[in-house]
Amino acid sequence: RPPPPTWRMVGYQSVDDDHDIEAEAEIREAEAGQGTIRERAWHAVTSFSYNHPKGALVLLFLSLYMVCHLAFLWLPTILFWFVLVPGVLAGIVYGVMQKFPNIPLPWSQ
């Protein structure tokens, strides 16, 4: 590669240069046979959510909660804890009750 021109030293960088650098990186990754970083990240996310659907749901709920919490939007936070979480828990209990109707439950004595 030729030495960078002087305007590069000043901290100015053209858009074309950025694209060239990204394109070169993607070509190198493709030649290495690993897929691009974006492809690998997408594969990691999809394979995790496929192999651990409950874990992926928990992470999704946690990230939703963190976003709501960091934004100081108390309404979404309250909705999350008092509507969404109890709803999910109720759904799990309901599903277990449907699947195993013979389990004696404390409130059905």
Residue, then its C-alpha position, 0 to 999 in steps of 0.5 A: r500500500p502506498p503511504p497515506p497522503t498528508w490530509r490523512m495525517v490531519g485526521y480527515q478521512s474520505v468516505d471512499d477510504d472507509h468503504d475501501i477498508e471495510a471491503e478489504a476486511e470483508i474480502r479477507e474474511a471471506e477468503a479465510g472461509q469464516g464468513t463476515i463478522r455480521e454473518r457470524a454474529w447472526h449465526a451465533v444469535t440464531s443458533f443460540s435462540y434455536n438451541h436455548p429458546k427459553g434462555a433467549l426469551v430471558l435475555l430478550f426480557l432482560s434487555l427490554y427491561m434494561v432499555c426501559h430502566l436506562a431510559f427512565l421510562w417508569l411506565p414501561t418498567i412498571l408494565f414490564w414487572f406488573v404485566l409482562v412478567p406475571g403474564v409470562l409466569a401465568g402462561i407457564v403455570y397454565g401450560v404446566m397445568q394443561k400438560f400435567p392435569n393430575i399434579p395436586l396444586p396448593w390452591s386446588q385442595 
